[in-house]
Amino acid sequence: MPAPLLAVDAPSLLYRAFFALPDSIKDPEGQPVNALLGTANLLLQAVEEHRPRAVVLCFGAEAATYRTDAFAGYHADRPPMPDALGHQWKQARAFFGAFGWSSLDAGELEADDLLGSLAALERDAGGRALLFTGDRDMFQCVDGQVAVLWPAGKGSPEVVDAAGVRERYGIEPAQVPDFIALRGDPSDGIPGAKGIGEKGAAQLLRDHGGLEALISLAGEASAVTRRLLRPKVAETLRLQAGELRAYKDMATLRTVATPRPPDAPGDFAGAAAAARAKGMNRLGERLERAAAAA
């Protein structure tokens, strides 16, 4: 089995680490480094467990234009980035570059679009990909060659494969954009279909396959519709058809033109020096031991 590409949702992990660790963790200049330290520890754990052929950190726009054009409320309620995180954000590419890990930017698209594009490249090349992210949109990429590495509190990140998506949501990975459209996604500000909810959305998709099939069925004034859909559900699908199609489009990943990353072994010695320079002495010791054992 080929070693996987570890494609990292850098914004997701940096935010998670920033709020998980105190910003009293500082470098010799007195600047917080908690997000960098926490993300480094998460990635090193993943590297040790999964031995990827390369690690790629993915960045992108906060909100892609095609998503805000489709729905003005997309990401509208998210607070601005804290200054203490913004300072670390600017240093992330250089800091993690010292580990032998590359960074890519999706430009006007988002990091999740870039992760999905890298997953497709690995799939087409007969390889494997692990998508390290806390974004549920990425479950749409999962299949026999692609899995999501889901952050899980204090334990090891969970590998979510196709069976894991079915267990979590009761749907197939390919149905995730339809599911988000119906259920909504509060983290992105997508409201979903009124009165349907998570369990209802999953059941509708299991029974009828996809959003378009449901909208088509709801538009039929027949006994079949009355038998297969509750009246309130059918009415919601009819009245919100345009909105729901927009929500699905927002949840469907776009392709970012990028080459397939080459194999890239990590640089533990370079990483140790970078960690020491940031005052991360315990991490530096860990990396020096790894360099000596390599």
C-alpha positions as YAML, in Angstrom:
chain: A
units: angstrom
residues:
- id: 1
  name: MET
  ca: [0.00, 0.00, 0.00]
- id: 2
  name: PRO
  ca: [1.51, 3.38, -0.99]
- id: 3
  name: ALA
  ca: [2.34, 5.93, 1.68]
- id: 4
  name: PRO
  ca: [-0.34, 8.64, 1.80]
- id: 5
  name: LEU
  ca: [-0.05, 12.30, 1.04]
- id: 6
  name: LEU
  ca: [-0.90, 14.23, 4.22]
- id: 7
  name: ALA
  ca: [-2.84, 17.30, 3.06]
- id: 8
  name: VAL
  ca: [-3.41, 19.70, 5.94]
- id: 9
  name: ASP
  ca: [-6.19, 22.23, 6.41]
- id: 10
  name: ALA
  ca: [-3.79, 24.77, 7.88]
- id: 11
  name: PRO
  ca: [-6.43, 27.36, 8.90]
- id: 12
  name: SER
  ca: [-8.45, 24.68, 10.69]
- id: 13
  name: LEU
  ca: [-5.48, 23.38, 12.68]
- id: 14
  name: LEU
  ca: [-4.00, 26.80, 13.46]
- id: 15
  name: TYR
  ca: [-7.31, 28.05, 14.85]
- id: 16
  name: ARG
  ca: [-7.81, 24.85, 16.83]
- id: 17
  name: ALA
  ca: [-4.33, 25.01, 18.33]
- id: 18
  name: PHE
  ca: [-4.60, 28.73, 19.10]
- id: 19
  name: PHE
  ca: [-7.73, 28.26, 21.20]
- id: 20
  name: ALA
  ca: [-6.55, 24.98, 22.75]
- id: 21
  name: LEU
  ca: [-3.27, 26.35, 24.15]
- id: 22
  name: PRO
  ca: [-2.70, 29.53, 26.19]
- id: 23
  name: ASP
  ca: [-1.21, 32.51, 24.38]
- id: 24
  name: SER
  ca: [1.20, 32.83, 27.29]
- id: 25
  name: ILE
  ca: [3.39, 30.40, 25.32]
- id: 26
  name: LYS
  ca: [5.79, 32.91, 23.74]
- id: 27
  name: ASP
  ca: [8.98, 33.13, 21.71]
- id: 28
  name: PRO
  ca: [12.14, 34.93, 22.92]
- id: 29
  name: GLU
  ca: [10.72, 38.23, 21.58]
- id: 30
  name: GLY
  ca: [7.61, 37.82, 23.73]
- id: 31
  name: GLN
  ca: [5.26, 36.97, 20.84]
- id: 32
  name: PRO
  ca: [2.72, 34.12, 21.23]
- id: 33
  name: VAL
  ca: [3.61, 30.87, 19.48]
- id: 34
  name: ASN
  ca: [0.81, 28.67, 20.83]
- id: 35
  name: ALA
  ca: [-0.83, 28.10, 17.43]
- id: 36
  name: LEU
  ca: [2.48, 27.15, 15.81]
- id: 37
  name: LEU
  ca: [3.43, 24.82, 18.67]
- id: 38
  name: GLY
  ca: [0.04, 23.11, 18.84]
- id: 39
  name: THR
  ca: [-0.12, 22.62, 15.07]
- id: 40
  name: ALA
  ca: [3.44, 21.25, 15.01]
- id: 41
  name: ASN
  ca: [2.59, 18.70, 17.69]
- id: 42
  name: LEU
  ca: [-0.59, 17.62, 15.86]
- id: 43
  name: LEU
  ca: [1.28, 17.18, 12.59]
- id: 44
  name: LEU
  ca: [4.22, 15.35, 14.12]
- id: 45
  name: GLN
  ca: [1.81, 12.91, 15.76]
- id: 46
  name: ALA
  ca: [0.17, 12.31, 12.37]
- id: 47
  name: VAL
  ca: [3.55, 11.87, 10.67]
- id: 48
  name: GLU
  ca: [4.65, 9.33, 13.28]
- id: 49
  name: GLU
  ca: [1.43, 7.33, 12.98]
- id: 50
  name: HIS
  ca: [0.85, 7.43, 9.21]
- id: 51
  name: ARG
  ca: [4.33, 7.89, 7.65]
- id: 52
  name: PRO
  ca: [3.16, 10.11, 4.76]
- id: 53
  name: ARG
  ca: [5.15, 10.46, 1.57]
- id: 54
  name: ALA
  ca: [4.87, 14.26, 1.93]
- id: 55
  name: VAL
  ca: [3.13, 16.86, 4.05]
- id: 56
  name: VAL
  ca: [1.41, 19.81, 2.37]
- id: 57
  name: LEU
  ca: [-0.17, 22.67, 4.32]
- id: 58
  name: CYS
  ca: [-3.10, 24.22, 2.46]
- id: 59
  name: PHE
  ca: [-4.13, 27.86, 2.80]
- id: 60
  name: GLY
  ca: [-6.72, 29.95, 0.97]
- id: 61
  name: ALA
  ca: [-9.26, 32.73, 1.13]
- id: 62
  name: GLU
  ca: [-11.40, 33.15, 4.24]
- id: 63
  name: ALA
  ca: [-14.53, 33.06, 2.07]
- id: 64
  name: ALA
  ca: [-14.48, 32.18, -1.64]
- id: 65
  name: THR
  ca: [-16.32, 34.66, -3.85]
- id: 66
  name: TYR
  ca: [-18.53, 31.98, -5.40]
- id: 67
  name: ARG
  ca: [-19.82, 31.13, -1.93]
- id: 68
  name: THR
  ca: [-20.50, 34.69, -0.77]
- id: 69
  name: ASP
  ca: [-22.13, 35.46, -4.13]
- id: 70
  name: ALA
  ca: [-24.45, 32.48, -3.63]
- id: 71
  name: PHE
  ca: [-25.34, 33.45, -0.05]
- id: 72
  name: ALA
  ca: [-24.39, 36.70, 1.67]
- id: 73
  name: GLY
  ca: [-24.59, 35.05, 5.10]
- id: 74
  name: TYR
  ca: [-21.71, 32.66, 4.37]
- id: 75
  name: HIS
  ca: [-19.07, 33.14, 7.13]
- id: 76
  name: ALA
  ca: [-20.79, 36.45, 7.97]
- id: 77
  name: ASP
  ca: [-20.90, 35.79, 11.72]
- id: 78
  name: ARG
  ca: [-17.28, 34.74, 12.10]
- id: 79
  name: PRO
  ca: [-15.26, 37.12, 14.30]
- id: 80
  name: PRO
  ca: [-12.06, 38.67, 12.92]
- id: 81
  name: MET
  ca: [-8.81, 36.78, 13.44]
- id: 82
  name: PRO
  ca: [-7.21, 37.61, 16.82]
- id: 83
  name: ASP
  ca: [-4.02, 39.65, 16.45]
- id: 84
  name: ALA
  ca: [-2.04, 37.05, 18.40]
- id: 85
  name: LEU
  ca: [-3.04, 34.43, 15.83]
- id: 86
  name: GLY
  ca: [-2.51, 36.73, 12.85]
- id: 87
  name: HIS
  ca: [1.14, 37.21, 13.83]
- id: 88
  name: GLN
  ca: [1.68, 33.43, 13.88]
- id: 89
  name: TRP
  ca: [-0.30, 32.96, 10.68]
- id: 90
  name: LYS
  ca: [2.23, 35.10, 8.81]
- id: 91
  name: GLN
  ca: [5.08, 32.96, 10.13]
- id: 92
  name: ALA
  ca: [3.50, 29.56, 9.53]
- id: 93
  name: ARG
  ca: [4.76, 28.88, 6.00]
- id: 94
  name: ALA
  ca: [8.40, 29.59, 6.86]
- id: 95
  name: PHE
  ca: [8.23, 27.82, 10.20]
- id: 96
  name: PHE
  ca: [6.74, 24.61, 8.82]
- id: 97
  name: GLY
  ca: [8.94, 24.84, 5.74]
- id: 98
  name: ALA
  ca: [11.86, 24.16, 8.10]
- id: 99
  name: PHE
  ca: [10.24, 20.79, 8.83]
- id: 100
  name: GLY
  ca: [10.52, 19.85, 5.15]
- id: 101
  name: TRP
  ca: [6.80, 20.46, 4.64]
- id: 102
  name: SER
  ca: [5.47, 22.54, 1.76]
- id: 103
  name: SER
  ca: [2.66, 25.10, 1.70]
- id: 104
  name: LEU
  ca: [0.19, 25.80, -1.11]
- id: 105
  name: ASP
  ca: [-2.37, 28.59, -1.45]
- id: 106
  name: ALA
  ca: [-5.76, 28.27, -3.14]
- id: 107
  name: GLY
  ca: [-5.81, 31.96, -4.07]
- id: 108
  name: GLU
  ca: [-9.42, 33.17, -4.34]
- id: 109
  name: LEU
  ca: [-10.68, 29.71, -3.40]
- id: 110
  name: GLU
  ca: [-10.49, 28.18, 0.08]
- id: 111
  name: ALA
  ca: [-8.18, 25.69, 1.71]
- id: 112
  name: ASP
  ca: [-10.85, 22.97, 1.53]
- id: 113
  name: ASP
  ca: [-11.02, 23.36, -2.26]
- id: 114
  name: LEU
  ca: [-7.26, 22.82, -2.39]
- id: 115
  name: LEU
  ca: [-7.46, 19.75, -0.13]
- id: 116
  name: GLY
  ca: [-10.11, 18.25, -2.39]
- id: 117
  name: SER
  ca: [-7.99, 18.94, -5.47]
- id: 118
  name: LEU
  ca: [-4.96, 17.24, -3.91]
- id: 119
  name: ALA
  ca: [-7.12, 14.26, -2.98]
- id: 120
  name: ALA
  ca: [-8.26, 13.96, -6.60]
- id: 121
  name: LEU
  ca: [-4.66, 14.10, -7.84]
- id: 122
  name: GLU
  ca: [-3.65, 11.29, -5.49]
- id: 123
  name: ARG
  ca: [-6.67, 9.22, -6.49]
- id: 124
  name: ASP
  ca: [-5.96, 9.66, -10.20]
- id: 125
  name: ALA
  ca: [-2.32, 8.69, -9.70]
- id: 126
  name: GLY
  ca: [-3.25, 5.52, -7.81]
- id: 127
  name: GLY
  ca: [-2.07, 6.99, -4.52]
- id: 128
  name: ARG
  ca: [-3.69, 7.66, -1.16]
- id: 129
  name: ALA
  ca: [-4.48, 10.86, 0.70]
- id: 130
  name: LEU
  ca: [-5.18, 11.75, 4.30]
- id: 131
  name: LEU
  ca: [-6.96, 15.10, 4.68]
- id: 132
  name: PHE
  ca: [-6.19, 16.51, 8.12]
- id: 133
  name: THR
  ca: [-9.09, 18.84, 8.86]
- id: 134
  name: GLY
  ca: [-11.94, 19.68, 11.19]
- id: 135
  name: ASP
  ca: [-14.16, 20.74, 8.26]
- id: 136
  name: ARG
  ca: [-17.08, 18.38, 7.66]
- id: 137
  name: ASP
  ca: [-17.30, 19.48, 4.01]
- id: 138
  name: MET
  ca: [-14.25, 17.31, 3.35]
- id: 139
  name: PHE
  ca: [-16.15, 14.08, 3.98]
- id: 140
  name: GLN
  ca: [-17.39, 14.36, 0.38]
- id: 141
  name: CYS
  ca: [-13.87, 13.39, -0.78]
- id: 142
  name: VAL
  ca: [-13.74, 10.11, 1.11]
- id: 143
  name: ASP
  ca: [-13.50, 6.82, -0.77]
- id: 144
  name: GLY
  ca: [-11.23, 3.78, -0.88]
- id: 145
  name: GLN
  ca: [-8.13, 5.94, -1.47]
- id: 146
  name: VAL
  ca: [-8.98, 9.07, 0.50]
- id: 147
  name: ALA
  ca: [-9.78, 9.43, 4.20]
- id: 148
  name: VAL
  ca: [-10.22, 12.35, 6.57]
- id: 149
  name: LEU
  ca: [-7.97, 12.65, 9.60]
- id: 150
  name: TRP
  ca: [-10.34, 14.22, 12.13]
- id: 151
  name: PRO
  ca: [-8.94, 16.06, 15.20]
- id: 152
  name: ALA
  ca: [-10.28, 14.42, 18.34]
- id: 153
  name: GLY
  ca: [-9.74, 16.28, 21.58]
- id: 154
  name: LYS
  ca: [-6.74, 15.00, 23.54]
- id: 155
  name: GLY
  ca: [-6.55, 11.63, 21.77]
- id: 156
  name: SER
  ca: [-5.14, 10.64, 18.43]
- id: 157
  name: PRO
  ca: [-6.93, 12.08, 15.39]
- id: 158
  name: GLU
  ca: [-9.57, 9.70, 14.03]
- id: 159
  name: VAL
  ca: [-9.24, 8.25, 10.54]
- id: 160
  name: VAL
  ca: [-12.68, 8.59, 8.96]
- id: 161
  name: ASP
  ca: [-13.17, 6.38, 5.91]
- id: 162
  name: ALA
  ca: [-16.34, 5.77, 3.89]
- id: 163
  name: ALA
  ca: [-17.73, 3.46, 6.57]
- id: 164
  name: GLY
  ca: [-17.01, 6.17, 9.14]
- id: 165
  name: VAL
  ca: [-18.98, 8.75, 7.15]
- id: 166
  name: ARG
  ca: [-21.92, 6.33, 6.96]
- id: 167
  name: GLU
  ca: [-21.68, 5.70, 10.71]
- id: 168
  name: ARG
  ca: [-21.55, 9.40, 11.54]
- id: 169
  name: TYR
  ca: [-24.27, 10.68, 9.25]
- id: 170
  name: GLY
  ca: [-26.06, 7.71, 7.70]
- id: 171
  name: ILE
  ca: [-25.22, 8.81, 4.16]
- id: 172
  name: GLU
  ca: [-22.66, 8.10, 1.44]
- id: 173
  name: PRO
  ca: [-19.67, 10.48, 1.14]
- id: 174
  name: ALA
  ca: [-20.85, 11.68, -2.28]
- id: 175
  name: GLN
  ca: [-24.11, 12.85, -0.66]
- id: 176
  name: VAL
  ca: [-22.36, 15.25, 1.74]
- id: 177
  name: PRO
  ca: [-23.10, 18.44, -0.30]
- id: 178
  name: ASP
  ca: [-26.80, 17.43, -0.51]
- id: 179
  name: PHE
  ca: [-26.75, 16.72, 3.23]
- id: 180
  name: ILE
  ca: [-25.23, 20.10, 4.07]
- id: 181
  name: ALA
  ca: [-27.80, 21.85, 1.87]
- id: 182
  name: LEU
  ca: [-30.67, 20.16, 3.70]
- id: 183
  name: ARG
  ca: [-29.30, 20.10, 7.24]
- id: 184
  name: GLY
  ca: [-27.38, 23.38, 7.07]
- id: 185
  name: ASP
  ca: [-23.96, 24.12, 8.53]
- id: 186
  name: PRO
  ca: [-23.91, 26.60, 11.44]
- id: 187
  name: SER
  ca: [-20.11, 26.90, 11.33]
- id: 188
  name: ASP
  ca: [-20.37, 28.33, 7.80]
- id: 189
  name: GLY
  ca: [-23.62, 30.21, 8.35]
- id: 190
  name: ILE
  ca: [-25.62, 27.98, 5.98]
- id: 191
  name: PRO
  ca: [-29.18, 27.71, 7.37]
- id: 192
  name: GLY
  ca: [-30.37, 24.62, 5.46]
- id: 193
  name: ALA
  ca: [-33.98, 23.55, 4.91]
- id: 194
  name: LYS
  ca: [-36.50, 24.75, 7.47]
- id: 195
  name: GLY
  ca: [-37.77, 22.04, 9.79]
- id: 196
  name: ILE
  ca: [-35.81, 19.10, 8.34]
- id: 197
  name: GLY
  ca: [-32.72, 18.77, 10.57]
- id: 198
  name: GLU
  ca: [-29.86, 16.27, 10.56]
- id: 199
  name: LYS
  ca: [-31.79, 13.02, 11.00]
- id: 200
  name: GLY
  ca: [-34.49, 14.07, 8.57]
- id: 201
  name: ALA
  ca: [-31.94, 15.09, 5.95]
- id: 202
  name: ALA
  ca: [-30.12, 11.76, 6.22]
- id: 203
  name: GLN
  ca: [-33.33, 9.78, 5.95]
- id: 204
  name: LEU
  ca: [-34.50, 11.73, 2.91]
- id: 205
  name: LEU
  ca: [-31.18, 11.12, 1.15]
- id: 206
  name: ARG
  ca: [-31.19, 7.42, 2.00]
- id: 207
  name: ASP
  ca: [-34.70, 7.13, 0.61]
- id: 208
  name: HIS
  ca: [-34.40, 9.32, -2.48]
- id: 209
  name: GLY
  ca: [-30.71, 9.69, -3.34]
- id: 210
  name: GLY
  ca: [-30.13, 13.41, -3.73]
- id: 211
  name: LEU
  ca: [-31.42, 16.95, -3.54]
- id: 212
  name: GLU
  ca: [-32.57, 17.17, -7.16]
- id: 213
  name: ALA
  ca: [-34.58, 13.97, -6.86]
- id: 214
  name: LEU
  ca: [-36.25, 15.36, -3.74]
- id: 215
  name: ILE
  ca: [-37.07, 18.71, -5.35]
- id: 216
  name: SER
  ca: [-38.46, 16.92, -8.40]
- id: 217
  name: LEU
  ca: [-40.59, 14.65, -6.24]
- id: 218
  name: ALA
  ca: [-41.87, 17.58, -4.16]
- id: 219
  name: GLY
  ca: [-42.98, 19.31, -7.36]
- id: 220
  name: GLU
  ca: [-45.25, 16.46, -8.36]
- id: 221
  name: ALA
  ca: [-48.87, 16.95, -7.31]
- id: 222
  name: SER
  ca: [-49.66, 13.29, -7.04]
- id: 223
  name: ALA
  ca: [-50.55, 10.57, -4.59]
- id: 224
  name: VAL
  ca: [-46.99, 9.28, -4.92]
- id: 225
  name: THR
  ca: [-45.61, 12.52, -3.49]
- id: 226
  name: ARG
  ca: [-48.08, 12.50, -0.63]
- id: 227
  name: ARG
  ca: [-47.10, 8.93, 0.20]
- id: 228
  name: LEU
  ca: [-43.32, 9.47, 0.03]
- id: 229
  name: LEU
  ca: [-42.95, 12.96, 1.53]
- id: 230
  name: ARG
  ca: [-44.66, 14.55, 4.48]
- id: 231
  name: PRO
  ca: [-46.68, 17.60, 3.35]
- id: 232
  name: LYS
  ca: [-44.53, 20.09, 5.29]
- id: 233
  name: VAL
  ca: [-41.32, 18.59, 3.89]
- id: 234
  name: ALA
  ca: [-42.66, 18.72, 0.34]
- id: 235
  name: GLU
  ca: [-43.71, 22.34, 0.84]
- id: 236
  name: THR
  ca: [-40.29, 23.28, 2.21]
- id: 237
  name: LEU
  ca: [-38.55, 21.66, -0.75]
- id: 238
  name: ARG
  ca: [-40.79, 23.51, -3.19]
- id: 239
  name: LEU
  ca: [-40.49, 26.92, -1.52]
- id: 240
  name: GLN
  ca: [-36.75, 26.68, -0.83]
- id: 241
  name: ALA
  ca: [-35.66, 24.89, -4.01]
- id: 242
  name: GLY
  ca: [-33.51, 27.77, -5.25]
- id: 243
  name: GLU
  ca: [-31.90, 28.35, -1.87]
- id: 244
  name: LEU
  ca: [-31.16, 24.66, -1.36]
- id: 245
  name: ARG
  ca: [-29.51, 24.39, -4.78]
- id: 246
  name: ALA
  ca: [-27.34, 27.38, -3.84]
- id: 247
  name: TYR
  ca: [-26.41, 25.80, -0.51]
- id: 248
  name: LYS
  ca: [-25.41, 22.58, -2.25]
- id: 249
  name: ASP
  ca: [-23.31, 24.50, -4.76]
- id: 250
  name: MET
  ca: [-21.56, 26.28, -1.88]
- id: 251
  name: ALA
  ca: [-20.78, 22.95, -0.21]
- id: 252
  name: THR
  ca: [-19.44, 21.40, -3.43]
- id: 253
  name: LEU
  ca: [-15.67, 21.77, -3.72]
- id: 254
  name: ARG
  ca: [-14.05, 23.55, -6.66]
- id: 255
  name: THR
  ca: [-10.89, 22.40, -8.42]
- id: 256
  name: VAL
  ca: [-7.64, 24.28, -7.79]
- id: 257
  name: ALA
  ca: [-5.09, 23.87, -10.56]
- id: 258
  name: THR
  ca: [-1.97, 22.52, -8.87]
- id: 259
  name: PRO
  ca: [0.63, 19.85, -9.67]
- id: 260
  name: ARG
  ca: [0.81, 16.65, -7.65]
- id: 261
  name: PRO
  ca: [3.30, 17.20, -4.82]
- id: 262
  name: PRO
  ca: [6.50, 15.14, -5.04]
- id: 263
  name: ASP
  ca: [7.72, 12.87, -2.26]
- id: 264
  name: ALA
  ca: [9.37, 14.95, 0.45]
- id: 265
  name: PRO
  ca: [10.98, 13.43, 3.54]
- id: 266
  name: GLY
  ca: [10.81, 15.56, 6.64]
- id: 267
  name: ASP
  ca: [13.79, 17.51, 7.97]
- id: 268
  name: PHE
  ca: [13.88, 16.85, 11.70]
- id: 269
  name: ALA
  ca: [17.19, 18.65, 12.21]
- id: 270
  name: GLY
  ca: [15.92, 21.77, 10.46]
- id: 271
  name: ALA
  ca: [12.67, 21.54, 12.39]
- id: 272
  name: ALA
  ca: [14.56, 21.28, 15.69]
- id: 273
  name: ALA
  ca: [16.51, 24.44, 14.92]
- id: 274
  name: ALA
  ca: [13.30, 26.28, 13.98]
- id: 275
  name: ALA
  ca: [11.61, 25.13, 17.19]
- id: 276
  name: ARG
  ca: [14.56, 26.20, 19.35]
- id: 277
  name: ALA
  ca: [14.55, 29.63, 17.68]
- id: 278
  name: LYS
  ca: [10.92, 30.04, 18.75]
- id: 279
  name: GLY
  ca: [11.66, 29.03, 22.33]
- id: 280
  name: MET
  ca: [9.97, 25.63, 21.91]
- id: 281
  name: ASN
  ca: [12.71, 23.74, 23.70]
- id: 282
  name: ARG
  ca: [10.74, 20.59, 24.55]
- id: 283
  name: LEU
  ca: [9.66, 20.30, 20.92]
- id: 284
  name: GLY
  ca: [13.25, 20.95, 19.87]
- id: 285
  name: GLU
  ca: [14.44, 18.06, 22.05]
- id: 286
  name: ARG
  ca: [11.80, 15.76, 20.57]
- id: 287
  name: LEU
  ca: [12.86, 16.69, 17.04]
- id: 288
  name: GLU
  ca: [16.56, 16.27, 17.82]
- id: 289
  name: ARG
  ca: [15.88, 12.74, 19.04]
- id: 290
  name: ALA
  ca: [13.93, 12.04, 15.86]
- id: 291
  name: ALA
  ca: [16.78, 13.40, 13.74]
- id: 292
  name: ALA
  ca: [19.28, 11.20, 15.57]
- id: 293
  name: ALA
  ca: [17.12, 8.12, 15.05]
- id: 294
  name: ALA
  ca: [16.50, 8.77, 11.34]
...
